[in-house]
Amino acid sequence: MAYTLYLKNTTINVDENSIGLEFNLYPNPANHSVQIEFGNNLGDETEVALYDVAGALVKIISKGDNYNAGHKINFSVAEFSAGFYFVKVTSKSQQLSKKLLVNH
């Protein structure tokens, strides 16, 4: 399905398959483990990584996998200190980060 947006003599067409990267984290805040659920299809060069608030890489959760919409990844946060982190998903052409609170 495609969508069309009209803006004062300008037309923008958006293909539903090209809409931005989407994923959900739950539970958030997390105590022991977190589940990431993807909202759209991603290419085969996808990386999922966890960063601390200073921007330092804490852990690569997954790298090089191909995820379809609805795919879920579970990972443990039990070994990490309580606090805020960022989960960053990077595909071949897009990236998106979401805040995660680890609360033991």
C-alpha positions as CSV (number, residue, x, y, z in Angstrom):
1,M,0.0,0.0,0.0
2,A,1.2,3.5,-0.7
3,Y,0.3,6.8,0.8
4,T,0.1,10.2,-0.8
5,L,0.6,13.6,0.9
6,Y,-0.3,16.8,-0.8
7,L,1.5,20.0,0.4
8,K,0.9,23.2,-1.6
9,N,1.8,22.1,-5.1
10,T,4.1,19.3,-3.9
11,T,3.2,15.6,-3.8
12,I,5.1,13.1,-1.6
13,N,4.5,9.4,-2.2
14,V,5.5,7.0,0.6
15,D,5.7,3.3,0.0
16,E,4.6,1.4,3.1
17,N,7.6,-0.9,2.9
18,S,10.0,2.1,3.2
19,I,8.5,3.6,6.4
20,G,11.2,4.2,9.1
21,L,12.7,1.7,11.4
22,E,10.5,0.5,14.2
23,F,11.0,-1.6,17.3
24,N,9.6,-1.9,20.8
25,L,11.4,-2.6,24.1
26,Y,9.7,-4.4,27.0
27,P,9.5,-4.5,29.8
28,N,11.0,-1.0,30.3
29,P,12.1,-0.5,33.0
30,A,13.7,-4.0,33.1
31,N,15.0,-6.1,35.9
32,H,16.4,-9.2,34.4
33,S,15.7,-9.4,30.6
34,V,14.4,-7.3,27.8
35,Q,12.6,-8.3,24.6
36,I,13.0,-6.3,21.4
37,E,10.1,-6.7,18.9
38,F,10.6,-5.3,15.3
39,G,7.8,-3.5,13.7
40,N,9.0,-3.8,10.1
41,N,11.3,-5.8,7.9
42,L,15.0,-5.1,8.1
43,G,17.9,-6.1,5.9
44,D,20.6,-8.6,6.5
45,E,23.1,-6.1,7.8
46,T,21.2,-5.2,10.9
47,E,23.1,-4.6,14.2
48,V,21.5,-4.4,17.7
49,A,23.7,-2.9,20.3
50,L,23.5,-1.5,23.9
51,Y,25.2,1.7,24.9
52,D,25.6,3.5,28.2
53,V,24.6,7.1,28.7
54,A,28.2,8.3,27.9
55,G,27.8,6.6,24.4
56,A,30.2,3.8,25.1
57,L,29.4,0.4,23.6
58,V,28.3,-2.0,26.4
59,K,27.3,-5.0,24.3
60,I,26.5,-6.1,20.8
61,I,23.3,-8.0,21.1
62,S,23.0,-9.2,17.5
63,K,24.9,-8.5,14.3
64,G,24.4,-9.4,10.7
65,D,20.9,-10.9,11.1
66,N,17.9,-10.4,8.9
67,Y,14.7,-9.5,10.9
68,N,11.2,-9.6,9.7
69,A,8.3,-7.7,11.2
70,G,7.2,-9.3,14.5
71,H,10.6,-10.9,15.1
72,K,11.7,-10.9,18.7
73,I,15.1,-10.9,20.4
74,N,15.5,-11.5,24.2
75,F,18.6,-10.5,26.0
76,S,19.7,-10.4,29.7
77,V,20.4,-7.1,31.5
78,A,21.0,-8.9,34.9
79,E,24.8,-8.3,34.6
80,F,24.5,-4.6,34.0
81,S,24.4,-1.9,36.7
82,A,21.1,-0.1,37.3
83,G,20.7,3.0,35.2
84,F,19.9,4.3,31.8
85,Y,21.1,2.7,28.5
86,F,20.3,3.1,24.9
87,V,19.4,0.2,22.5
88,K,20.5,1.1,19.0
89,V,19.2,-0.7,16.0
90,T,21.2,0.0,12.8
91,S,20.1,-1.4,9.4
92,K,21.8,-0.8,6.1
93,S,20.1,2.6,5.6
94,Q,18.6,3.6,8.9
95,Q,19.2,3.7,12.6
96,L,17.1,4.2,15.7
97,S,17.9,4.4,19.4
98,K,15.5,4.0,22.3
99,K,16.2,4.6,26.0
100,L,16.1,1.6,28.4
101,L,16.1,1.8,32.2
102,V,17.7,-1.1,34.0
103,N,16.3,-1.2,37.5
104,H,17.4,-4.0,39.8
